[in-house]
Amino acid sequence: MELPVIDFSPYLEFSAKFSSEPVKLEEEFDTRLKSLCSEVSRTLRETGALLVKDPRCSAEDNDRFIDMMEHYFEQPEDFKRRQERPHLHYQVGVTPEGVEVPRSLVDEEMKEELRAMPKVFQPFTPKGPDPKWRYMWRVGPRPSNTRFQELNSEPVIPEGFPEWKDTMDSWGYKMISAIQAVAEMAAIGFGLEKDAFTSLMKQGPHLLAPTGSDLGRFGKEGTVFAGYHYDLNFLTIHGRSRFPGLNIWLRNGQKVEVKVPVGCLLIQTGKQIEWLTAGDCKAGMHEVVVTRRTIDAIKLASEQNRILWRVSSTLFAHIASDALLQPLGHFAESPLAGKYPPICAGEFVEQELAVINLKGNK
């Protein structure tokens, strides 16, 4: 199955035209745009993922970002470890390989689900913690007064990368803009107010969080870089990676290898949107592994003398730490709403981080 590609251009043009006239915006919202919003919400509900084309995020922007991150990840380990901040839950700076534990290794309920899956759809079994590095860079303003200071900490800049802040901020803000458009369209498609999600995202602890996986050391087919898991945040967005390897699971249990076309972005649903929709839109399950297609890309990169690090240009968009996670609008009447009791978003994040070994030491 190929995921559909949704072009944001008509929605963005419409929003810009009527941004100062919300009443007119409601009146003029035509059938075509309503249909587009319905397609966004339906695809997120059925697949947990969405391919989008946003004219504000170009393939060149993605390349510039990946070029810099490849250069960073190929630095010696002792250099990279200077940017490590375990006491801040690894929510800024670098997370070394061998720290993040895939949920499928520690969650007993998830292990049961995996055993019940047809063999053909089962994920690869990780041998231990993920052998990938990750860099966390906060994007957007943070609240001046919050109960969750460590989730809103100051960024860490590595020495010798003068372009670091501009490159991270530029790509990060473009990705957040794309997420906000998806969040508005999804809200309309779900029958909620247009700003139902985006109003809760204001001053959220959004993180640009690229991963780096060393294909020179771990390039064997079947190597698991990110074991089967869901994301704990609201929505996750990725630019196209230079090396394939991402598998996702659809709502019906089918496993699909994702192919992101050039110039497109991939959106995935996280646990916070599941909470806000009382499970109508589930957090998407996924893994990153070395596949046959990854091996082919490694061979080609080697022939072209390119860097053999698989970089994902990932951003985690969050609900604000001090906001309440609870089913919204008509989802509060769902028979499943009881499974999603009100909880502060920051508290929810800390609980989830502890499970996957990113809570660190105070």
C-alpha positions in Angstrom: 0.0 0.0 0.0 1.2 3.5 -0.9 0.4 6.3 1.4 -1.5 9.2 -0.3 0.4 12.5 -0.8 -1.6 15.5 0.3 -0.6 18.9 -1.1 -1.2 21.7 1.4 -1.1 24.5 -1.1 -4.9 25.0 -1.5 -5.4 25.1 2.3 -2.4 27.4 2.9 -3.6 29.8 0.1 -7.1 29.8 1.6 -5.9 30.4 5.2 -3.7 33.3 4.1 -6.6 34.9 2.2 -9.0 34.9 5.1 -6.7 34.9 8.1 -7.9 38.3 9.3 -11.6 37.4 8.7 -12.4 34.2 10.7 -16.2 34.5 10.1 -15.7 34.7 6.3 -13.2 31.8 6.5 -16.0 29.6 7.9 -18.5 30.8 5.2 -16.1 30.4 2.2 -14.7 27.0 3.3 -15.6 25.1 0.2 -16.4 21.4 -0.4 -13.0 20.7 -1.9 -11.2 22.0 1.2 -13.6 20.1 3.5 -12.8 17.0 1.5 -9.1 17.6 1.9 -9.4 18.0 5.7 -11.5 14.8 5.8 -8.8 13.0 3.9 -6.2 14.2 6.4 -8.2 13.0 9.4 -9.2 9.7 7.8 -5.6 8.8 6.7 -4.3 9.6 10.2 -7.0 7.5 11.8 -6.6 4.5 9.4 -2.8 4.5 8.9 -1.2 6.6 11.7 0.8 8.3 9.0 0.5 10.9 6.2 2.7 12.1 3.3 2.4 15.8 2.7 3.8 18.4 0.3 4.3 21.8 1.9 5.6 24.5 -0.5 7.4 26.1 2.5 9.6 23.1 3.1 11.8 22.3 0.1 14.0 19.3 -0.7 17.0 21.8 -0.6 16.1 22.8 3.0 16.1 19.1 4.0 19.4 18.5 2.3 21.1 21.4 4.0 20.0 20.1 7.4 21.0 16.5 6.7 24.4 17.6 5.3 25.2 19.3 8.7 23.9 16.5 10.8 25.9 13.9 8.8 29.0 16.0 9.5 28.1 16.2 13.2 27.3 12.5 13.7 30.6 11.4 12.1 32.6 13.3 14.7 34.5 11.2 17.4 32.4 9.9 20.3 34.2 11.9 22.9 33.4 15.1 21.0 29.7 14.2 20.8 29.5 13.2 24.5 30.3 16.8 25.5 26.7 17.7 24.4 25.1 14.9 26.6 22.6 16.1 29.3 21.2 13.0 31.0 20.1 15.1 34.1 17.7 17.0 31.7 16.1 13.7 30.6 18.1 13.9 27.4 15.6 16.4 26.2 18.3 18.8 25.0 21.7 17.9 23.5 22.8 14.4 22.4 21.6 11.0 23.4 24.3 8.4 22.7 23.7 5.1 21.1 22.8 2.3 23.6 20.7 4.6 25.8 17.1 4.6 24.4 15.3 1.3 25.1 12.6 0.3 22.6 9.2 0.0 24.3 8.7 -3.4 22.8 11.5 -4.8 25.1 10.0 -3.5 28.4 6.2 -3.3 27.9 4.6 -6.6 28.7 1.2 -5.7 27.2 3.0 -4.8 23.9 5.0 -8.1 24.0 1.7 -10.0 24.1 0.3 -8.0 21.2 3.5 -8.8 19.1 3.2 -12.5 19.8 -0.4 -12.5 18.6 0.6 -10.8 15.3 0.8 -12.9 12.1 4.5 -13.7 11.5 4.6 -11.7 8.3 3.6 -8.5 10.1 5.8 -9.0 13.2 8.5 -6.4 13.8 12.2 -7.2 14.0 13.4 -8.2 17.5 15.9 -5.8 18.9 18.9 -7.3 20.8 18.9 -4.4 23.4 18.9 -0.6 23.5 18.8 1.2 20.2 22.3 1.6 18.5 21.4 5.1 17.2 22.4 8.6 18.3 19.9 11.4 18.6 20.2 15.2 19.0 17.5 17.2 20.7 17.1 20.9 19.7 14.2 22.8 21.1 12.1 24.8 18.6 9.9 27.8 19.3 9.2 29.8 22.5 8.9 28.2 25.9 6.8 29.3 28.8 8.4 31.7 31.3 6.5 30.0 34.1 6.2 26.2 34.1 6.1 23.2 36.4 8.3 21.3 33.9 11.5 23.3 33.6 13.7 20.4 32.5 11.4 19.7 29.6 11.9 23.4 28.5 15.6 23.8 29.0 18.1 25.9 27.1 19.6 24.4 23.9 23.1 22.9 23.6 25.3 24.1 20.7 28.4 22.0 19.7 31.7 23.8 19.1 32.9 24.2 15.5 29.5 24.4 13.9 28.9 28.2 13.3 25.9 27.4 11.1 24.2 25.2 13.7 21.6 27.5 15.3 20.5 29.0 12.0 20.2 25.6 10.3 18.4 24.0 13.2 16.0 26.9 13.7 15.2 27.4 10.0 14.4 23.7 9.4 12.7 23.4 12.8 10.3 26.3 12.3 9.4 25.1 8.8 8.6 21.7 10.1 6.4 23.2 12.9 4.5 25.3 10.3 3.8 22.1 8.4 2.6 20.3 11.6 0.3 23.3 12.5 -1.3 23.0 9.1 -1.9 19.3 9.6 -3.2 19.9 13.1 -5.7 22.5 11.8 -6.8 20.3 8.9 -7.1 17.2 11.1 -9.2 19.1 13.7 -11.6 20.2 11.0 -11.7 16.7 9.6 -12.5 15.3 13.1 -15.4 17.7 13.5 -13.6 19.9 16.1 -12.8 23.7 16.0 -10.0 24.6 13.7 -7.7 25.6 16.6 -8.6 22.7 18.9 -5.1 21.2 18.6 -3.0 24.2 17.7 -4.2 26.2 20.7 -2.9 23.4 23.0 0.5 23.3 21.1 1.4 27.0 21.9 4.7 27.1 23.8 4.9 23.3 23.8 8.3 21.6 24.2 8.7 21.0 20.5 11.9 19.2 19.7 13.9 18.9 16.4 15.3 15.4 17.1 17.4 14.0 14.2 18.8 10.5 14.7 22.2 9.3 13.4 22.8 5.6 12.7 26.3 4.5 11.7 25.8 2.2 8.7 29.5 1.6 8.4 29.4 -0.3 11.7 25.8 -1.4 11.8 25.0 -1.9 8.1 24.0 -5.6 8.3 20.5 -6.5 7.0 18.1 -6.9 10.0 19.9 -4.5 12.3 17.3 -2.7 14.4 18.1 1.0 14.8 14.8 1.9 16.5 12.8 -1.0 17.9 9.0 -1.2 17.5 7.5 1.7 19.4 5.1 4.6 19.3 6.0 8.3 19.8 4.9 9.9 23.1 4.2 13.4 21.6 1.4 14.8 19.6 2.6 14.5 16.0 6.0 13.6 14.5 7.3 14.9 11.2 10.3 13.8 9.1 11.9 15.0 6.0 13.1 12.3 3.5 16.1 10.2 4.7 18.9 9.3 2.3 18.7 5.7 3.5 15.3 3.9 3.6 14.4 1.6 6.5 11.2 2.9 8.2 8.4 0.4 8.7 5.0 1.4 10.0 1.9 -0.5 11.1 -1.5 0.4 9.8 -4.6 0.4 12.0 -5.6 -3.0 10.6 -2.2 -4.5 11.7 -0.6 -4.6 8.3 3.2 -3.7 8.2 4.3 -1.3 5.4 7.7 -0.1 4.4 7.4 3.7 3.9 8.7 5.3 0.7 8.9 9.1 1.1 8.9 10.9 -2.4 11.5 13.6 -2.9 10.2 17.0 -1.6 7.6 15.3 0.7 7.3 15.1 4.5 6.1 12.2 6.5 3.7 12.8 9.5 3.1 10.2 12.2 0.6 10.2 15.0 1.8 10.2 18.6 0.3 9.2 21.9 -1.0 12.7 22.7 -3.3 12.9 19.7 -4.6 9.4 20.7 -5.4 10.9 24.2 -7.2 14.0 22.7 -9.3 11.8 20.4 -10.1 9.1 23.0 -8.3 6.5 20.8 -10.2 7.4 17.6 -6.8 8.3 16.2 -4.2 5.8 17.6 -0.5 6.5 18.1 1.3 5.0 15.0 3.6 2.0 15.7 6.9 2.0 13.7 10.5 0.7 13.6 13.7 1.6 11.7 15.7 -1.4 10.5 18.4 -2.1 7.8 16.4 -3.6 4.9 17.4 -4.8 1.4 16.6 -1.3 0.2 18.9 0.1 2.8 21.7 -2.2 1.7 21.3 -1.0 -1.9 21.4 2.6 -0.8 24.6 1.9 1.3 26.3 0.4 -1.8 25.4 3.4 -3.9 26.6 5.9 -1.3 29.9 4.0 -0.9 30.5 4.1 -4.7 29.8 7.9 -4.6 32.1 8.3 -1.5 29.3 9.7 0.6 29.0 9.7 4.4 27.5 6.4 5.7 25.4 7.7 8.5 21.6 7.4 8.2 20.2 10.7 9.4 16.4 11.3 10.0 15.3 14.9 10.0 12.7 14.3 12.8 10.7 16.8 14.8 8.5 16.0 17.7 5.6 18.4 18.1 4.1 18.5 21.6 1.1 19.7 23.5 2.3 22.4 26.0 3.7 20.9 29.2 1.2 22.6 31.6 -1.9 22.0 29.3 -4.3 19.2 30.2 -4.5 16.1 28.0 -8.1 14.9 27.8 -10.5 13.9 25.1 -11.7 17.0 23.2 -15.2 18.0 22.0 -17.4 15.1 21.0 -14.6 12.7 21.7 -15.3 13.3 25.5 -18.6 11.4 24.9 -16.9 8.3 23.4 -17.4 5.1 25.3 -13.5 4.8 25.3 -13.0 8.3 26.9 -12.6 6.6 30.4 -9.4 5.0 29.1 -7.9 8.5 28.7 -8.3 10.3 32.0 -7.2 14.0 32.3 -3.5 14.3 32.9 -1.1 17.2 32.6 0.9 16.8 29.4 4.3 17.4 31.1 3.5 14.7 33.7 2.5 12.3 30.9 5.8 12.9 29.1 7.9 12.3 32.2 6.1 9.0 32.8 6.7 7.9 29.2 10.3 8.9 29.3 10.9 6.9 32.4 9.7 3.7 30.6 12.1 4.1 27.7 15.1 5.0 29.9 15.3 8.7 29.0 14.3 10.1 32.4 18.0 10.4 33.4 19.2 11.2 36.9 18.1 14.3 38.7 
